[in-house]
Amino acid sequence: MPKSLKQSKPDDFFEQVYEVTRKIPYGRVTSYGAIARFLGTARSARMVGWALNACHSRPLHVPAHRVVNRQGLLTGKMHFGTPTAMQQLLENEGIRVMNDRVVNFRKLFWDPCKEL
């Protein structure tokens, strides 16, 4: 785990989620579970989703559109301004989406446990 995350308060889980999410590279995606595993809370994927649902009013941008479920599905799309906003944001980064699923999900998957 990066030094900056180790220094975070243990009760500040949402901020830790935002910090990891900001590190997802442009044109890549990760999953709620991958973020949870990275933070040492493997069974808290749902809480990662709750954190990302609450991030839209944060002063610093959190690219929540880059986080999908473990199968590449856009399960969080209803938390964006319109039903197609999440897909549009991903497509703006060159990520193809078909039937609410990231095409080539495994190839585009960014695992913070391996890459940070």
Backbone as a printed PyTorch tensor [residue, N CA C, xyz], in Angstrom:
tensor([[[  0.8470,  -1.1800,   0.0000],
         [  0.0000,   0.0000,   0.0000],
         [  0.8920,   1.2430,   0.0000]],

        [[  0.5950,   2.2490,  -0.8330],
         [  1.4100,   3.4510,  -0.8720],
         [  1.4630,   4.1460,   0.4820]],

        [[  2.5730,   4.8040,   0.7250],
         [  2.7970,   5.4910,   1.9890],
         [  1.6570,   6.4470,   2.3340]],

        [[  1.1560,   7.1930,   1.3610],
         [  0.1060,   8.1690,   1.6300],
         [ -1.1680,   7.4970,   2.1260]],

        [[ -1.4740,   6.2880,   1.6470],
         [ -2.6600,   5.5880,   2.1270],
         [ -2.4290,   5.0210,   3.5270]],

        [[ -1.2170,   4.5830,   3.8140],
         [ -0.9160,   4.0640,   5.1430],
         [ -1.0750,   5.1580,   6.1910]],

        [[ -0.8010,   6.3860,   5.8220],
         [ -0.8750,   7.4910,   6.7700],
         [ -2.2970,   8.0010,   6.9500]],

        [[ -3.2390,   7.5810,   6.1140],
         [ -4.6250,   8.0130,   6.2430],
         [ -5.2270,   7.4620,   7.5230]],

        [[ -6.1950,   8.1700,   8.0400],
         [ -6.9080,   7.6960,   9.2180],
         [ -7.6760,   6.4290,   8.8480]],

        [[ -7.6510,   5.4200,   9.7130],
         [ -8.3570,   4.1820,   9.3900],
         [ -9.8570,   4.3750,   9.2050]],

        [[-10.4400,   5.4020,   9.8110],
         [-11.8710,   5.6220,   9.7020],
         [-12.2370,   6.4560,   8.4780]],

        [[-11.2650,   6.7770,   7.6700],
         [-11.5150,   7.6190,   6.5090],
         [-11.5240,   6.7730,   5.2270]],

        [[-12.2810,   5.7010,   5.2460],
         [-12.3410,   4.7330,   4.1610],
         [-12.7230,   5.3960,   2.8310]],

        [[-13.7260,   6.2660,   2.8430],
         [-14.1690,   6.8990,   1.6010],
         [-13.0210,   7.6770,   0.9560]],

        [[-12.2700,   8.4270,   1.7570],
         [-11.1410,   9.1980,   1.2030],
         [-10.0840,   8.2700,   0.6140]],

        [[ -9.8580,   7.1200,   1.2360],
         [ -8.9030,   6.1530,   0.6950],
         [ -9.4020,   5.6190,  -0.6430]],

        [[-10.7000,   5.3520,  -0.7520],
         [-11.2810,   4.9090,  -2.0230],
         [-11.0560,   5.9730,  -3.0840]],

        [[-11.2910,   7.2400,  -2.7400],
         [-11.1270,   8.3280,  -3.7160],
         [ -9.6780,   8.4430,  -4.1690]],

        [[ -8.7520,   8.2840,  -3.2370],
         [ -7.3350,   8.3870,  -3.5840],
         [ -6.9270,   7.2930,  -4.5690]],

        [[ -7.3620,   6.0670,  -4.3340],
         [ -7.0480,   4.9670,  -5.2530],
         [ -7.7230,   5.1970,  -6.5960]],

        [[ -8.9810,   5.6000,  -6.5820],
         [ -9.7330,   5.8110,  -7.8210],
         [ -9.0830,   6.8890,  -8.6830]],

        [[ -8.5370,   7.9080,  -8.0590],
         [ -7.8490,   8.9690,  -8.8250],
         [ -6.5900,   8.4510,  -9.5270]],

        [[ -6.0770,   7.3130,  -9.1040],
         [ -4.8600,   6.7480,  -9.6970],
         [ -5.1400,   5.8250, -10.8870]],

        [[ -6.4060,   5.5150, -11.1450],
         [ -6.7430,   4.6550, -12.2840],
         [ -6.3440,   5.3980, -13.5580]],

        [[ -5.4970,   4.8140, -14.3730],
         [ -5.0540,   5.5090, -15.5880],
         [ -6.1890,   5.7590, -16.5870]],

        [[ -6.0590,   6.8310, -17.3060],
         [ -6.9710,   7.1780, -18.4040],
         [ -7.0380,   5.9930, -19.3600]],

        [[ -8.2370,   5.6140, -19.7630],
         [ -8.3970,   4.5100, -20.7040],
         [ -8.3530,   3.1280, -20.0790]],

        [[ -8.3610,   3.0720, -18.7570],
         [ -8.3450,   1.7870, -18.0380],
         [ -9.5180,   1.7440, -17.0730]],

        [[ -9.8570,   0.5580, -16.5890],
         [-10.9280,   0.3780, -15.6110],
         [-10.4740,  -0.5680, -14.5130]],

        [[-11.1500,  -0.4940, -13.3960],
         [-10.9220,  -1.4400, -12.3060],
         [-12.2770,  -1.8090, -11.7290]],

        [[-12.2610,  -2.6360, -10.7000],
         [-13.5160,  -3.0780, -10.0940],
         [-13.6010,  -2.6040,  -8.6410]],

        [[-14.8160,  -2.6260,  -8.1380],
         [-15.0410,  -2.2770,  -6.7370],
         [-14.2350,  -3.2090,  -5.8370]],

        [[-14.2600,  -4.4900,  -6.1590],
         [-13.5400,  -5.4870,  -5.3630],
         [-12.0380,  -5.3030,  -5.3860]],

        [[-11.4900,  -4.9100,  -6.5330],
         [-10.0370,  -4.6890,  -6.6270],
         [ -9.6100,  -3.5380,  -5.7200]],

        [[-10.4230,  -2.5000,  -5.6700],
         [-10.1140,  -1.3810,  -4.7700],
         [-10.2130,  -1.8440,  -3.3260]],

        [[-11.2580,  -2.5980,  -3.0030],
         [-11.4230,  -3.1050,  -1.6370],
         [-10.2350,  -3.9730,  -1.2320]],

        [[ -9.8060,  -4.8800,  -2.1060],
         [ -8.6510,  -5.7460,  -1.7990],
         [ -7.4100,  -4.9120,  -1.5620]],

        [[ -7.1880,  -3.9070,  -2.4050],
         [ -6.0190,  -3.0520,  -2.2500],
         [ -6.0170,  -2.3610,  -0.8860]],

        [[ -7.1960,  -1.9610,  -0.4380],
         [ -7.2970,  -1.2620,   0.8420],
         [ -7.2760,  -2.2170,   2.0390]],

        [[ -7.1660,  -3.5260,   1.7610],
         [ -7.0870,  -4.5070,   2.8390],
         [ -8.4380,  -4.8770,   3.4160]],

        [[ -9.4970,  -4.5900,   2.6650],
         [-10.8610,  -4.8850,   3.1190],
         [-11.5970,  -5.6200,   2.0040]],

        [[-11.1120,  -6.7940,   1.6720],
         [-11.5710,  -7.5340,   0.4900],
         [-13.0810,  -7.7430,   0.4250]],

        [[-13.7510,  -7.7710,   1.5530],
         [-15.1870,  -8.0300,   1.5510],
         [-16.0190,  -6.7460,   1.5430]],

        [[-15.3970,  -5.6290,   1.2210],
         [-16.1220,  -4.3530,   1.2880],
         [-16.3350,  -3.7080,  -0.0800]],

        [[-16.4770,  -4.5110,  -1.1180],
         [-16.7040,  -3.9590,  -2.4550],
         [-17.9500,  -3.0710,  -2.4800]],

        [[-18.9590,  -3.4760,  -1.7630],
         [-20.2010,  -2.6800,  -1.7250],
         [-19.9520,  -1.3050,  -1.1000]],

        [[-19.1110,  -1.2660,  -0.0730],
         [-18.7830,   0.0270,   0.5500],
         [-17.9930,   0.9090,  -0.4100]],

        [[-17.1550,   0.2960,  -1.2340],
         [-16.4480,   1.0640,  -2.2640],
         [-17.4820,   1.7160,  -3.1770]],

        [[-18.5020,   0.9670,  -3.5520],
         [-19.5750,   1.5180,  -4.3720],
         [-20.2870,   2.6660,  -3.6860]],

        [[-20.5490,   2.5290,  -2.4030],
         [-21.2060,   3.6050,  -1.6530],
         [-20.3260,   4.8570,  -1.6500]],

        [[-19.0290,   4.6530,  -1.4620],
         [-18.1060,   5.7920,  -1.4620],
         [-18.1440,   6.4970,  -2.8200]],

        [[-18.0990,   5.7220,  -3.8920],
         [-18.0940,   6.3240,  -5.2240],
         [-19.4280,   6.9990,  -5.5340]],

        [[-20.4990,   6.4820,  -5.0070],
         [-21.8020,   7.1190,  -5.1880],
         [-21.8330,   8.4910,  -4.5160]],

        [[-21.0440,   8.6520,  -3.4570],
         [-21.0160,   9.9070,  -2.7060],
         [-19.9360,  10.8760,  -3.1910]],

        [[-19.1810,  10.5120,  -4.2160],
         [-18.0160,  11.3220,  -4.6030],
         [-18.3330,  12.4840,  -5.5310]],

        [[-19.5390,  12.5350,  -6.0650],
         [-19.8370,  13.5270,  -7.0960],
         [-19.7810,  14.9740,  -6.6080]],

        [[-19.8350,  15.1820,  -5.3160],
         [-19.7670,  16.5460,  -4.7860],
         [-18.3840,  16.8770,  -4.2290]],

        [[-17.4160,  16.0210,  -4.4410],
         [-16.0550,  16.2460,  -3.9260],
         [-15.3970,  17.3860,  -4.6700]],

        [[-14.5630,  18.1720,  -3.9600],
         [-13.8790,  19.2820,  -4.6370],
         [-12.8660,  18.8080,  -5.6880]],

        [[-12.1860,  17.7000,  -5.4270],
         [-11.2520,  17.1340,  -6.3960],
         [-11.9770,  16.0520,  -7.1820]],

        [[-11.8040,  16.0550,  -8.4880],
         [-12.4750,  15.0820,  -9.3580],
         [-12.0850,  13.6480,  -9.0000]],

        [[-13.0710,  12.7850,  -8.9480],
         [-12.8740,  11.3510,  -8.7310],
         [-13.4530,  10.6510,  -9.9680]],

        [[-12.6100,   9.9840, -10.7700],
         [-13.1000,   9.3440, -11.9970],
         [-13.8510,   8.0360, -11.7170]],

        [[-14.9720,   8.1480, -11.0460],
         [-15.7660,   6.9890, -10.6420],
         [-16.2610,   6.1800, -11.8300]],

        [[-16.3360,   6.8040, -12.9970],
         [-16.7950,   6.0800, -14.1880],
         [-15.8480,   4.9600, -14.5760]],

        [[-14.6270,   4.9760, -14.0730],
         [-13.6370,   3.9420, -14.3900],
         [-13.7570,   2.7190, -13.4890]],

        [[-14.7340,   2.7020, -12.5940],
         [-14.9160,   1.5730, -11.6810],
         [-16.2070,   0.8430, -12.0510]],

        [[-16.0590,  -0.4320, -12.3390],
         [-17.1780,  -1.2770, -12.7720],
         [-17.2020,  -2.5350, -11.8970]],

        [[-18.1540,  -3.4120, -12.1350],
         [-18.1740,  -4.6230, -11.3090],
         [-17.1430,  -5.6370, -11.8290]],

        [[-17.0240,  -6.7630, -11.1650],
         [-15.9630,  -7.7340, -11.4670],
         [-16.1050,  -8.3840, -12.8320]],

        [[-17.2450,  -8.1940, -13.4800],
         [-17.4580,  -8.7370, -14.8160],
         [-17.4060,  -7.6540, -15.8900]],

        [[-17.0640,  -6.4390, -15.4760],
         [-16.9900,  -5.3370, -16.4330],
         [-18.3070,  -4.6420, -16.6900]],

        [[-19.3180,  -4.9370, -15.8890],
         [-20.6270,  -4.3110, -16.0730],
         [-20.6800,  -2.9300, -15.4340]],

        [[-21.3840,  -2.0200, -16.0730],
         [-21.5440,  -0.6580, -15.5860],
         [-22.6750,  -0.6100, -14.5570]],

        [[-22.4700,  -1.2690, -13.4380],
         [-23.5240,  -1.3680, -12.4310],
         [-23.7850,  -0.0470, -11.7150]],

        [[-22.8650,   0.8810, -11.7760],
         [-23.0530,   2.1680, -11.1060],
         [-23.6060,   3.2580, -12.0010]],

        [[-24.0230,   2.9100, -13.2010],
         [-24.4230,   3.9240, -14.1840],
         [-25.5890,   4.7820, -13.7260]],

        [[-26.4390,   4.2700, -12.8410],
         [-27.6020,   5.0430, -12.4120],
         [-27.2230,   6.2050, -11.4910]],

        [[-25.9700,   6.2700, -11.0670],
         [-25.5260,   7.3340, -10.1770],
         [-24.8840,   8.5010, -10.9260]],

        [[-24.9620,   8.4640, -12.2420],
         [-24.4470,   9.5520, -13.0610],
         [-25.6310,  10.3800, -13.5510]],

        [[-25.3800,  11.5260, -14.1110],
         [-26.4480,  12.4510, -14.4980],
         [-27.5400,  11.8840, -15.3820]],

        [[-27.1520,  11.0460, -16.3290],
         [-28.1190,  10.4250, -17.2390],
         [-27.8060,   8.9300, -17.3250]],

        [[-28.7250,   8.1290, -17.8370],
         [-28.4760,   6.6840, -17.9350],
         [-27.2840,   6.3130, -18.8220]],

        [[-26.8770,   7.2020, -19.7190],
         [-25.7680,   6.8850, -20.6230],
         [-24.4830,   7.6650, -20.3010]],

        [[-24.4940,   8.4740, -19.2520],
         [-23.3350,   9.3240, -18.9450],
         [-22.0760,   8.5140, -18.6370]],

        [[-22.2020,   7.4470, -17.8470],
         [-21.0280,   6.6350, -17.5040],
         [-20.4250,   6.0210, -18.7560]],

        [[-21.2590,   5.4720, -19.6080],
         [-20.7830,   4.8810, -20.8540],
         [-20.1050,   5.9450, -21.7180]],

        [[-20.6930,   7.1150, -21.8100],
         [-20.1130,   8.1820, -22.6330],
         [-18.7360,   8.5950, -22.1090]],

        [[-18.6050,   8.7090, -20.7880],
         [-17.3090,   9.0640, -20.2010],
         [-16.2570,   8.0050, -20.5380]],

        [[-16.6280,   6.7410, -20.4490],
         [-15.6870,   5.6690, -20.7950],
         [-15.3430,   5.7090, -22.2840]],

        [[-16.3400,   5.8850, -23.1210],
         [-16.0950,   5.9350, -24.5650],
         [-15.2390,   7.1410, -24.9390]],

        [[-15.3700,   8.2400, -24.2090],
         [-14.5180,   9.4080, -24.4450],
         [-13.0540,   9.0910, -24.1950]],

        [[-12.7900,   8.0480, -23.4130],
         [-11.4210,   7.6160, -23.1250],
         [-10.9890,   6.4670, -24.0270]],

        [[-11.8210,   6.1280, -25.0030],
         [-11.4770,   5.0640, -25.9390],
         [-11.8800,   3.6790, -25.4810]],

        [[-12.6600,   3.5840, -24.4250],
         [-13.1140,   2.2980, -23.8980],
         [-14.4460,   1.9610, -24.5510]],

        [[-14.4950,   0.8340, -25.2380],
         [-15.7470,   0.4030, -25.8790],
         [-16.6580,  -0.2590, -24.8680]],

        [[-17.9420,   0.0800, -24.9540],
         [-18.9500,  -0.4980, -24.0710],
         [-20.0690,  -1.0390, -24.9550]],

        [[-20.4660,  -2.2690, -24.6830],
         [-21.5670,  -2.8780, -25.4300],
         [-22.4950,  -3.5690, -24.4320]],

        [[-23.7790,  -3.2570, -24.4940],
         [-24.7620,  -3.8380, -23.5760],
         [-24.3680,  -3.6230, -22.1080]],

        [[-23.9250,  -2.3960, -21.8100],
         [-23.5260,  -2.0080, -20.4470],
         [-22.3410,  -2.7990, -19.9050]],

        [[-21.5040,  -3.3380, -20.7850],
         [-20.3200,  -4.1040, -20.3730],
         [-19.0940,  -3.5780, -21.1210]],

        [[-17.9910,  -3.4470, -20.4020],
         [-16.7340,  -3.0120, -21.0160],
         [-16.2260,  -4.1190, -21.9320]],

        [[-16.0090,  -3.7720, -23.2010],
         [-15.4460,  -4.7110, -24.1680],
         [-13.9500,  -4.8280, -23.8570]],

        [[-13.4090,  -6.0190, -23.9010],
         [-11.9960,  -6.2750, -23.5700],
         [-11.6850,  -5.9150, -22.1200]],

        [[-12.6140,  -6.2180, -21.2380],
         [-12.4610,  -5.8730, -19.8210],
         [-11.1450,  -6.3880, -19.2460]],

        [[-10.8170,  -7.6440, -19.4880],
         [ -9.5710,  -8.2040, -18.9190],
         [ -8.3320,  -7.4520, -19.4050]],

        [[ -8.3450,  -7.0650, -20.6590],
         [ -7.2010,  -6.3340, -21.2180],
         [ -7.0800,  -4.9310, -20.6160]],

        [[ -8.1960,  -4.2940, -20.3530],
         [ -8.2110,  -2.9230, -19.8360],
         [ -8.1720,  -2.8490, -18.3130]],

        [[ -8.2860,  -4.0200, -17.6620],
         [ -8.3670,  -4.0510, -16.2010],
         [ -7.0760,  -3.5670, -15.5570]],

        [[ -7.2170,  -2.6460, -14.6220],
         [ -6.1090,  -2.0950, -13.8520],
         [ -6.2450,  -2.5970, -12.4220]],

        [[ -5.2560,  -3.3550, -11.9660],
         [ -5.2880,  -3.9390, -10.6260],
         [ -4.3700,  -3.1360,  -9.7170]],

        [[ -4.9300,  -2.3610,  -8.7790],
         [ -4.0790,  -1.5460,  -7.9110],
         [ -3.1260,  -2.3760,  -7.0580]],

        [[ -3.4770,  -3.6160,  -6.7560],
         [ -2.5840,  -4.4660,  -5.9640],
         [ -1.2930,  -4.7810,  -6.7180]],

        [[ -1.3740,  -4.8020,  -8.0370],
         [ -0.2010,  -5.1040,  -8.8600],
         [  0.4750,  -3.8510,  -9.3910]],

        [[ -0.2750,  -2.7810,  -9.5460],
         [  0.2520,  -1.6160, -10.2450],
         [  0.5900,  -0.4410,  -9.3500]],

        [[  0.2680,  -0.5270,  -8.0730],
         [  0.6520,   0.5420,  -7.1490],
         [  1.6550,   0.0230,  -6.1450]]])
